[in-house]
Amino acid sequence: MSKELAQEVKKRRTFAIISHPDAGKTTITEQLLLFSGAIRQAGTVKAKGKKSNKFAKSDWMEIEKQRGISVTSSVMQVDYDGYQVNIVDTPGHEDFSEDTYRTLMAVDAAVMVIDTAKGIEPQTKRLFEVVSHRGIPIFTFMNKLDRDGREPLELVEELEEVLGIDAYLMNWPMGMGSSLLGLYDLYNHRVELRRGDDDSHYLPLNDEGQVEGDYDFKSSSLYTQGLEDAQLLSEAGNPFDQNRINSGKLTPVFFGSALTGFGVQTFFDAFVDLAPAPSATLTVDEQVIDPADSRFTGFVFKIQANMNPAHRDRIAFIRICSGEFEKGLSTTLERTGKSLSMSHTTQFMADSREEVQSAVAGDIIGLYDTGNLQIGDSIYEGKQVVKFPALPQFTPELFMRVTPKNVMKQKSFHKGIEQLVQEGAVQLYKTYHTEDYIIGAVGQLQFEVFQYRLQNEYNAEVEMIPMGHKIARWIKPEDLDPKMSSSRNILAKDRFDRPVFLFENQFAENWFTSKYPDIELEKLL
Ligand code: G4P
């Protein structure tokens, strides 16, 4: 273990931003890029985001073209205050897919952005559940403070109640919307004024928790009230506990406005301070892989196929768990035991893709692949075999029936489905008796990708009949009585032949559980 490597690893902060669409993920990312000097002008990232949203549904070829661009924003590495910060994108809207969830397996922390006018929204909740399952730290940014939103206290209560996590208040707003005066910064023991020149932007507090000196705002009720509330809340609220933050039980909560840049720097400064550097990873046989261990190890968490239609190439995204990557490194792919040369790789910057020069544990690299790699693959250097645990499977929510359009092409249809399912593009189910194919996904885009790739890579055209939203719940084979299924809950089996009900809606599931109170239904993550 070299000292320099350990130093480099300590500087890494690898995280994802989770939020419901429109809460401000792109805007806050852009602010980080601005602070770090990676971009010079606001609007750069947003423009890209808008474009890809526009094309996402209309035309797959366009999506592909877009993907060539959007992949650069899939992972961004920037230098912030001496830290190497890796932001991994979690697409929303039409781009939402299982990849989004898998991405969360490759980060060491999550930032949760909440719109103060809306509170906890469905996608935030779902993404939170996945992150929370991993027990990694979650930092909350209550955004859009420049607009009138809901009461701060109500938002914090909702956060704790709906998500079941404790909040630690890092700062507290003094006013909101057009009357926003500033933030009472409990963590840094200062007041951050919304307006004010550079000298008076941050005002330290004295021992009584007051701003020293003569300022007009001190007579404002926003100041006195904010101060009182903040002090009261910090005494009554949860105590600071770094261990509980590290295990995702306590979330530091910040208020601010990404659009106006207010409170954002304060947020990122505290984030890099409190968020953990990459930590050890456990293998399936319980070897502890220390990130500063000099040999390279990593795993594939996402594959982006066919970004360039002219070359059937794919990019495998690899999270480095230990060691250092150098161009041309020779490694072993655990699943096959074959050697894998890491010669054609890419690293992701704010506005370009570059050949990786060097990367260390915590970083994410893209490896051009011709079909050798699968999601969840472990890669290691040296003789000792390293196998990281399989990535979890996620409960799909959208379903389609699929049949080949041309019965003569059955063979390529089956081969294509098998490979795409193995790759994690979609999940495969069959109806219990008739063995009709049903595919499941968490986002619509997965179906489009599936259909497109089947046709283009396997020359199999498919008929897809939407079944809409379903609630998938697994039942133990010994509990199963096929009579339990009905038109409102389709009985199917997954690709491991485990029986699963696809309930039409919540009502149908409730009806089932009240009819069979002793039957335990399970979901995937
Ligand atoms: P997303 O990536 O989470 O989907 O959200 P994004 O950053 O694109 O922000 C969504 C909209 O919210 C954007 O408006 C953005 O300008 C706005 N927004 C983000 N942060 C703040 C904030 O702190 N305050 C205010 N007032 N607005 C914020 P937009 O694209 O122009 O849409 P619209 O405003 O025209 O609807």
Residues whose N, C-alpha, C, O or C-beta is under 5 A from the ligand:
A	BS01	G4P	S19 H20 P21 D22 A23 G24 K25 T26 T27 N143 K144 L145 D146 R147 G256 S257 A258 L259 T260
